[in-house]
Amino acid sequence: MPYEHQTRREIEGNMSDNDPQGLYRALGIQPSANSDEIRTAYRKLAKDTHPDTSQDQNTEKFQKIAAAYEVLGNPLRRAAYDRSAYKAPTQETQTKVIDPICCSRCGQVTAQPRHIVFFRVYSFIFMTTRNPVQGIFCASCAKKEAARSSIITLIAGWWGVPWGPLYSVGSIIGNGFGGQHKRSADEAMIWYNALAFLSHGHMQLSYALAMQSKNALDKEIAKNADELTRLLERSGVDPKQGKLKNPWRTSVLSATTYCLMAFALPGALAAALFVDSQNGSRSTVYGGATTPYVSPPKTAPYQQNVQKAVTTPDVPTCANVPPNGQLLGPNRLSTADGHALEIRNGAGGNAIIKVRTEISGAVVATFFVRSNQTARISGIPDGRYKVQYAFGSALDVSCQRFVELNGADEFPRAETLNTEQTTTEIITQVLSYTLYAVPGGNIRPQSISAQDFERP
């Protein structure tokens, strides 16, 4: 049945912009913008309007920009905002015409929309991130975005140890099978469209959508949909044409393609490693040239920075090594609910971790992670933070710092931690990093000096 094509022609000039409170307009971006575009737009506008840094001071405009980023910069809040425009009560159709929902990508009216989150995975050896790409999609644009995000993940997501392969497989499979979406949100938008098409006089299409809404999880929607279908049947709508084709069904060919995409590369790498081990040699590539690879001594905990420190016998050292996860020195962690940081130390030596605020560089927490163990701290307040780490041969007599550092590094990207509060729960975030020594690797984290790491 050609309902959707017919509706596009008749209502093409009267579509919603998916921005009910103007948050996207405040940042000068489209509702289809990804998380990086949102972050970039906010930083530029904040710099141009902040009272402390801008010659053209505009406190009101800066507050509006900050409020917009507070919502759009958080994937959960952004998803709720994107759906907020489509909660029209049944009574609205009696008083005014309401517009059907449009795809945030192509701008076309879509009878059966979904709010979906796809993921793109990026890995940088020591760090793996999952970037959400979300919006209200028609089925056609959703399939394109699923393919695009999966291909990006296939190219850029595998190269982090150990979480790169795990996140990449999960994201590719998830994208291929429709991304992340909530049934309740899908049903709410279907019901909204049933009322919107009714207000435009598209009775048959409204009836078909109302038939779907009769099975909604929301009992109020199901009740109203049942009343609407009976009303439309009395008005002469043909019940035999009350079913729409499901555009969201995943075909066998598509499912097979995404499964191959997810597992082909790890399978090829496993086969290559097996063949390599059978040949009894390994190699690593630098700038296109292949050189022999020699395994380092097992006692070397971290080979990527400076030569291993030698502790002289006359320097007093820590008598009792702190337990894994022990906080070292003063900290600014909250005793109430806060965010968490988890460190997996896959290197051969003990590590000290520091969490610093991005702007001032003040230390929020310092803690100890033993070799080949995982430690977690919680109570980190809202803010933007950078994470630093260092390895050493032995702790000094205070048991809070290394006598001499073997190397110190900083994850190059600052992370934003925002607490979300709903009527029933408080939602906090968990950051997870892996420290994994890659001997002879040609991609490294951002090195910092011992002075930078030790500064208060």
N, C-alpha and C positions, 0 to 999 in steps of 0.2 A: 504493500500500500504506500503510495507516494506522499504521505502526510508531511514528512519533514521537508522535502523539496518544495512542496506547495507553500508551506508556512514561510520559508525563507524568502520567497518572492514577494509575498503579500505584506510581510512585517519587516522587511529588510531595513527600512529607514527608521525604525522605532525600537531600538534595542538598548538594554541596560549596559552601563559601563563597568559593572562589577566593583564599584568603588563607592559604597553608600555614604561614608563619612569623609571622603576625599583624602584618605591617608596616602594612597599612591600618588595623587596629584601633589600633595605636600612635598613629596620627595622628588617629583618630576620624573616618575617612572611609570611603566605600564603594569597592569595586574599580572602580566606574564613574566615579569622580571625574576631572575633567579636570586639566590641568597647573596652571591658576590656582587651583583649589580645593585642590590638594595644597600649593602654595606658601603660600597663605593660612593653611591649617591648621598648617603647620610653623612659620611665623613667630609665630602666636599662642601655640602650645604652647612654643616655644623661649623666648619672652619670659616666660611664666609659670613656667618650670622652670629657667632658666639660673641657675647659682650666683652670678653677678655682678649679676643684675638682679632676681631674685625673692626675696621675703621667705620664701616656702615653698621653700627650697632642696632640690632632689632631684637629685643628680648622676646617679644610676643611671637615673632616668626621662628626664633630659635626654639622656643618651647613647643611650638606646633610641630616642628621638624623632629624634635626629640620624642614627642608623644607618638608620632607616626612610626618612628623607628622602634620604639618600645614594643609596639604590636607586630609590625612587619618583620622585625629582626628575629622574632621567636617563631619557629615553625608551627607550634601548637596554637599560639595566639593568632597567627596569620591565617591558619586554616579556619578557626572559628570566625574570624572577621570576614573571610571570603564567603562563608555560608550565611552570614548574618543578614544579607540583603534579601534572602529568599524565605521569609517566614510570614507570608501574608495570610491573615485569617480569611475564612470563607466569606465573611460579611463584606470584604473589600470589593469583591466582584459585583456587589449590588450597587456600589456607589461610584466606582471609577474603573478605568481600563488599566490593567497592570501588564508590564512587559514580560515576555518569557525570558528564560535564562539564556545567555550567550556564552559560547566558548571563550575563555580568556586568551586563547592563542589565535584562532582564525576570526573571531568576532561574529561568527554566524550563530543564529538561533539553533539550539539543539534541544530536541524534545526529551531526551533521556540523558541528562548531564551527570557527571560525577566529579566530586572534589577528590583529587588523587595526589599522592606524594610519591614521586619517583626518586631514586637515589643514584648519585654519581660518586664513585669511590676514587680518591686520589691517594697515592702512597709515595712516601719519600724515604724509603729504607727504615728510618727510625720512627716514622709517624704515619698513621693511616687515618684519613678523615672521610666521613660520608656526608656529602652535601645534598640537601633536599632540593628538589625542583617540584614545585607544587602549583596548583591552580584548579580552576573549573574547566574540565575538558569535554569536548565531544569525542566520540569513539575514534574518529579518524585521527585527530590531533594527539590523542592519548597513545595510539599505536606508534605514531611517529616519534613522540617524546620517549616512549619506552625503548625504542630502537636506538635513538640518539644517546640516551643516558647509558644504555648497556654497552654500546660501542666505546664510549669514552671510558667506562669502567674497565672494559677489556684491555684497552691500551694503557691506561694510567693507574689502574687499581691494584695490580698484582705485586708491586715491587716493595711492599712493606712486610717486615717479618715481626711477629707471625700472623698479624691480623689482616694483612692485605689480601691473601687468597681467600680467607674465610669470609670477609665482608664482600669481596668481589663476587664470589659464587652466590651468596645470599641476595645481593642486590640485583644481579643479572636475572636470577630465577624470579625474584619478586617483581621486577619490572616486566618481565615477560608474561607473567600471569596477572597483570592488571594493576600493579603498584599497591600502595597502601591506601585504603579508603574505608569509610565507615558505612555500614548498611543504613544506620539511622539517618545519616546525612544525605545519602543517596535518595532515600524514601521521602525525606522532607522536600528536596528539590523537585522530585517527580510530582508530588502533591501541589507544590507551588505552581509548576507548569500546567497542571490540570486546571487550576483556577485562572491562570494567565490566558490560556487558549480559550477558555470559556468566556472570559471578558472580551476577547476579540471575535467571538462568534464562531470559533472552530469547534463545533459541538462534537463531531465524531472523534477528533484527536483528543479533546478533553475527556471524552468517555473512555477511550483506550487507556489514558494515563490514570484516570480514576479507578479503573478496574485493577491496575497494578497496585494502587494505593490501598485497596481493600485488605491487602495482606501485610500492611505496614506494622512494624513493632509498636509504634505509637498508637495506642487505642483510640485517641481522639481523632487522629488522621484516618484510621481505618473506619471509624464510625461516620465521619463526614463524607468519606469517599463512597461508602455504601449508599448514603442518602443522595449524593450527587448522581450516581449511576442510575438509581431508580427514577430520579427527576428527569434525567436525559432520555431514558427509555420512554417515559410518558410523553416526552417532547418529540418523539419520532426517530431517535437515533437507532441505527441498526445494530443490535447486539452481536450479530455474526461477524461484524468487522471491529470487534472490540479488543483485538490483540495486536500488539506491535512486534515487529521482529526485534530480537535482542541483539544490538550491535556490539555488545561487550563479550560475547562468547569467544573463548580462546580456541582456535582451530588446532588440530593435531599437528599440522605442518609448523605452525607458529611455536607451539610448545616444544616440538623437537628441535627447532632452530635455536631457541634460547637455551635448552639443555646442552646442546653441542657447544654453544658459545661459552657457557659457564664452565664446562669440564674439559674442553679441547686443550686449552693452554696448560692447565696443571697436568693433564695426561701426557702431553708432549714433553713437559719439563721433567716429569718422573721418568719417562722413557729415556730422555737424554742423560739424566743422572745415572740411570742403570747402565746404559752403554758406556758412559764415562768411567764408572767404577769398574766395569769389566776390563777396560783397557788399562786400568791401574794408574791413571794420571788424571790431573785436573788442570784447568787453565782459567785465567781471568782476563778480560779484555780491557785495554786502556787505549782510547782514541783510535780504535780500529786495529791495533797491533795485539797479537796474542803472545803472552809471556807465561812461563811455567809458574804454577802456584805451589807454594810450600806451606804446609800447615804450621801455624805458630806453636810454640811450647804451650802445654796445657796450663802452665802456671801464669801465663800472660793474661791478665784480666781485660786489658783494653789497649789495643794496638793502634788506634786511629789518631792519636794526638802526639804526645811527647814520650820520650824514652822513660821506661819505668824508673820511679824514684827509688833511691837507696836510702834506707833509714840507718843512720849511724848508731852504734851501740850506746853512745852517751846521751842520746835524746830520750827522755822518759816517755813512755807510751801508755795507752789506756790498759789498765789491768783486766777489766771485764768488758768485752765488746757488747754494745747495747743490743737489746733484743730487736728483732725485725719489726719495723714500723714505729720505733721509738722516736718521739719528738725531741729535738735537740735545741735547748735554749728557749728563750721567750717566743711566744707566738701570738697571733691575733685571731685565732680561730674562735668561732662562736660556740657557746654551750648549747644554744638552741639549734633548730633545724638549719642546715646549711648544705652547701654543695660538697662533693667528694672528689678526691683525686686518687687514682689507683696507678701504681707503678709496678711493672713486671720487669725485674732485673734479670735478663738473660745472659749477662756478661759473666766473666770469670772472677770478678772482684766485687767487694762491697761498694755501695754508692751512698752519697749524701744528696738529697733532693732539696731544692729551695723553690718556694713559690713567691714571686714578687709581683707587685702591682705594676701595670704597664707604664703609667705616666711617672710616678714618683720613684719607682724601683724599690719601695720599702718591702722588707721581708714579712710575709704573712705567716709562713710556717717553714721550718726546717726539720727534716726527718731522715732516718737511717733505713736503708734497704739492703738486706744481706744478699750475697751472691745467689743467683738462681732461685730467688724467692719473690713473692708478691706482697706489697704493703699498701695499705689504704688509710688515708686520713679523711676526716669529715669536719663539717662546721665552717667551711670557707664561705665568707659573705659574698653578696652580689658584687660584681665588678669585672674588670678586664685584667687578666693575669698572664705572666710568662713563667715558664717552668725551666729551671736550670738543674744540671746534675754534674757530679764530679766523682771520679774514682781516685783512690789512693792506696798506698801500701799498708799504712797503719794509722790509727787515731792517736792524737796526742794525749797528754795526761788528763785533760778535761773531758775526754771521751765525746767531744762535740765537733771536732774538726780533724782533718787529716794532717799528719806531720808535713807531708809534701804531696801535692796533687800529681797524679799521673796524667790527668787531662780534665778539662772542664768544657762543657758545651751548654747551649741554650736552644730549645726548640724555637724555630724562627717565627712561628705564628702565635700571636697573643689570642687567648680564648676569652669569650664573653660569657659570664655566668649570670643568669637572670632567674629569679624564683617566680614561679607562676602559682597563683592562688585561685582556686575555684570555690564553689560553695561547699564542697565536700572534702577537699584535700589540698595539700600544699605540695607542689611538684618542684623538685630540685634536680640538678644535673650532676652527672658523673663523668669526669674526664679520665681517660685511660691511655697511658703511654707505655711503650715497651722499649727497654734499653737492651739492645742486642748487638754484640760485637760482630762486625763483618770484616775479617782480616783482608787487607788489600782492596777494600771496596773503593769505588771511584765516585761515590756520592756520599757526602758527609754532612752532619748537622753543623750549625753555626758555632764555631769555636769561640770561646771567650778566655780572657786571661785569668790567672789565679786571683789577681787583685779584684777583678770584677765579680768573681764568684764569692770571695771572702768579705766584700764590703757589707756593712750592716744595712 
